[in-house]
Amino acid sequence: MRARSITVLMWMVIAVGAFATAKDIALISNKTNHVEGVSQAELAKICKGQTSRWQDGKPTTLVIRDPASAEMKLVLQKIYDLPKEDVSVLIASANHNRQNHPAIIVVDSDEGVVKKVESTPGSVGLVDVYAITSGVTVMRIDNKLPLEPGYVLHGN
């Protein structure tokens, strides 16, 4: 009986450890945005600086972590489908074409992403779900929220 309890406990620890390492990256939005969600294709266009305005006319701005950071690996794979070096060049190019209102802003932390999205109308950002605060709105991607089965930015 004691051996069985230890085995069950061991499996629980393994399961919790696996859950703790899996992360979802959330798409967050400034509270003044009236867009509830985007498709994966639309998100890719925003991430590549190819979408300059929302349907209501507000300029779009994407706020992300440094493409070279470990936290961005999932986004590079699932959204950009490019190596981190190419994403850095793409960001510079996108911002060069929009000098008055940057297409993409790179910050140092998830907290920095959240704060910049909170203070920039028309902005969206990509952050670890555990960094979300009440100052932003979580958007759907392909009609799914983070942690839902089939969510595109679910990490392993």
Contacts in CASP RR format, 6 or more apart in sequence:
PFRMAT RR
TARGET T0000
AUTHOR 0000-0000-0000
METHOD contacts of the structure
MODEL  1
MRARSITVLMWMVIAVGAFATAKDIALISNKTNHVEGVSQAELAKICKGQ
TSRWQDGKPTTLVIRDPASAEMKLVLQKIYDLPKEDVSVLIASANHNRQN
HPAIIVVDSDEGVVKKVESTPGSVGLVDVYAITSGVTVMRIDNKLPLEPG
YVLHGN
22 154 0 8 1.000
22 155 0 8 1.000
22 156 0 8 1.000
23 74 0 8 1.000
23 128 0 8 1.000
23 129 0 8 1.000
23 130 0 8 1.000
23 155 0 8 1.000
24 128 0 8 1.000
24 129 0 8 1.000
24 146 0 8 1.000
24 147 0 8 1.000
24 151 0 8 1.000
24 153 0 8 1.000
24 154 0 8 1.000
24 155 0 8 1.000
25 71 0 8 1.000
25 74 0 8 1.000
25 75 0 8 1.000
25 126 0 8 1.000
25 127 0 8 1.000
25 128 0 8 1.000
25 129 0 8 1.000
25 146 0 8 1.000
25 153 0 8 1.000
25 155 0 8 1.000
26 126 0 8 1.000
26 127 0 8 1.000
26 128 0 8 1.000
26 129 0 8 1.000
26 132 0 8 1.000
26 138 0 8 1.000
26 139 0 8 1.000
26 146 0 8 1.000
26 153 0 8 1.000
27 37 0 8 1.000
27 38 0 8 1.000
27 43 0 8 1.000
27 124 0 8 1.000
27 125 0 8 1.000
27 126 0 8 1.000
27 138 0 8 1.000
27 139 0 8 1.000
27 140 0 8 1.000
27 141 0 8 1.000
27 153 0 8 1.000
28 113 0 8 1.000
28 114 0 8 1.000
28 117 0 8 1.000
28 124 0 8 1.000
28 125 0 8 1.000
28 126 0 8 1.000
28 127 0 8 1.000
28 132 0 8 1.000
28 136 0 8 1.000
28 137 0 8 1.000
28 138 0 8 1.000
28 139 0 8 1.000
29 35 0 8 1.000
29 117 0 8 1.000
29 122 0 8 1.000
29 123 0 8 1.000
29 124 0 8 1.000
29 125 0 8 1.000
29 136 0 8 1.000
29 137 0 8 1.000
29 138 0 8 1.000
29 139 0 8 1.000
30 117 0 8 1.000
30 118 0 8 1.000
30 120 0 8 1.000
30 121 0 8 1.000
30 122 0 8 1.000
30 123 0 8 1.000
30 124 0 8 1.000
30 136 0 8 1.000
30 137 0 8 1.000
31 118 0 8 1.000
31 135 0 8 1.000
31 136 0 8 1.000
31 137 0 8 1.000
32 58 0 8 1.000
32 121 0 8 1.000
32 122 0 8 1.000
33 54 0 8 1.000
33 58 0 8 1.000
33 121 0 8 1.000
33 122 0 8 1.000
33 123 0 8 1.000
33 124 0 8 1.000
33 137 0 8 1.000
34 54 0 8 1.000
34 56 0 8 1.000
35 54 0 8 1.000
35 55 0 8 1.000
35 139 0 8 1.000
36 139 0 8 1.000
36 140 0 8 1.000
37 139 0 8 1.000
37 140 0 8 1.000
37 141 0 8 1.000
37 143 0 8 1.000
38 46 0 8 1.000
38 139 0 8 1.000
38 140 0 8 1.000
38 141 0 8 1.000
39 141 0 8 1.000
39 142 0 8 1.000
40 78 0 8 1.000
40 79 0 8 1.000
40 141 0 8 1.000
40 142 0 8 1.000
40 152 0 8 1.000
42 51 0 8 1.000
43 79 0 8 1.000
43 141 0 8 1.000
44 79 0 8 1.000
44 80 0 8 1.000
44 81 0 8 1.000
45 51 0 8 1.000
46 60 0 8 1.000
46 62 0 8 1.000
46 124 0 8 1.000
47 62 0 8 1.000
47 64 0 8 1.000
47 75 0 8 1.000
47 79 0 8 1.000
47 80 0 8 1.000
47 104 0 8 1.000
47 126 0 8 1.000
48 80 0 8 1.000
48 90 0 8 1.000
48 94 0 8 1.000
49 60 0 8 1.000
49 62 0 8 1.000
49 90 0 8 1.000
49 94 0 8 1.000
49 98 0 8 1.000
49 103 0 8 1.000
49 104 0 8 1.000
50 94 0 8 1.000
51 60 0 8 1.000
52 59 0 8 1.000
52 60 0 8 1.000
52 98 0 8 1.000
52 103 0 8 1.000
53 59 0 8 1.000
53 60 0 8 1.000
54 60 0 8 1.000
54 122 0 8 1.000
58 121 0 8 1.000
58 122 0 8 1.000
59 101 0 8 1.000
59 122 0 8 1.000
60 103 0 8 1.000
60 122 0 8 1.000
60 123 0 8 1.000
60 124 0 8 1.000
61 101 0 8 1.000
61 102 0 8 1.000
61 103 0 8 1.000
61 104 0 8 1.000
61 105 0 8 1.000
61 120 0 8 1.000
61 122 0 8 1.000
61 123 0 8 1.000
61 124 0 8 1.000
62 103 0 8 1.000
62 104 0 8 1.000
62 105 0 8 1.000
62 123 0 8 1.000
62 124 0 8 1.000
62 125 0 8 1.000
62 126 0 8 1.000
63 104 0 8 1.000
63 105 0 8 1.000
63 107 0 8 1.000
63 112 0 8 1.000
63 113 0 8 1.000
63 116 0 8 1.000
63 117 0 8 1.000
63 120 0 8 1.000
63 123 0 8 1.000
63 124 0 8 1.000
63 125 0 8 1.000
63 126 0 8 1.000
64 72 0 8 1.000
64 75 0 8 1.000
64 104 0 8 1.000
64 105 0 8 1.000
64 106 0 8 1.000
64 107 0 8 1.000
64 113 0 8 1.000
64 125 0 8 1.000
64 126 0 8 1.000
65 71 0 8 1.000
65 72 0 8 1.000
65 106 0 8 1.000
65 107 0 8 1.000
65 108 0 8 1.000
65 109 0 8 1.000
65 110 0 8 1.000
65 113 0 8 1.000
65 126 0 8 1.000
66 72 0 8 1.000
66 106 0 8 1.000
66 108 0 8 1.000
67 76 0 8 1.000
67 80 0 8 1.000
67 84 0 8 1.000
67 87 0 8 1.000
67 88 0 8 1.000
67 91 0 8 1.000
67 106 0 8 1.000
68 84 0 8 1.000
68 88 0 8 1.000
71 110 0 8 1.000
71 128 0 8 1.000
72 84 0 8 1.000
72 126 0 8 1.000
74 153 0 8 1.000
74 155 0 8 1.000
75 126 0 8 1.000
75 153 0 8 1.000
76 82 0 8 1.000
76 83 0 8 1.000
76 84 0 8 1.000
76 87 0 8 1.000
78 152 0 8 1.000
78 153 0 8 1.000
79 152 0 8 1.000
79 153 0 8 1.000
80 86 0 8 1.000
80 87 0 8 1.000
80 90 0 8 1.000
82 90 0 8 1.000
91 103 0 8 1.000
91 104 0 8 1.000
91 106 0 8 1.000
94 103 0 8 1.000
94 104 0 8 1.000
95 102 0 8 1.000
95 103 0 8 1.000
95 104 0 8 1.000
97 103 0 8 1.000
105 116 0 8 1.000
105 120 0 8 1.000
105 123 0 8 1.000
107 113 0 8 1.000
107 116 0 8 1.000
110 127 0 8 1.000
110 128 0 8 1.000
110 131 0 8 1.000
111 131 0 8 1.000
113 125 0 8 1.000
113 126 0 8 1.000
113 127 0 8 1.000
113 131 0 8 1.000
114 127 0 8 1.000
114 131 0 8 1.000
114 132 0 8 1.000
114 133 0 8 1.000
114 135 0 8 1.000
114 136 0 8 1.000
116 123 0 8 1.000
117 123 0 8 1.000
117 124 0 8 1.000
117 125 0 8 1.000
117 136 0 8 1.000
118 133 0 8 1.000
118 135 0 8 1.000
118 136 0 8 1.000
124 139 0 8 1.000
126 153 0 8 1.000
129 146 0 8 1.000
129 147 0 8 1.000
132 138 0 8 1.000
138 145 0 8 1.000
138 146 0 8 1.000
141 151 0 8 1.000
141 152 0 8 1.000
141 153 0 8 1.000
142 152 0 8 1.000
144 150 0 8 1.000
144 151 0 8 1.000
144 152 0 8 1.000
145 151 0 8 1.000
146 153 0 8 1.000
146 154 0 8 1.000
147 154 0 8 1.000
END
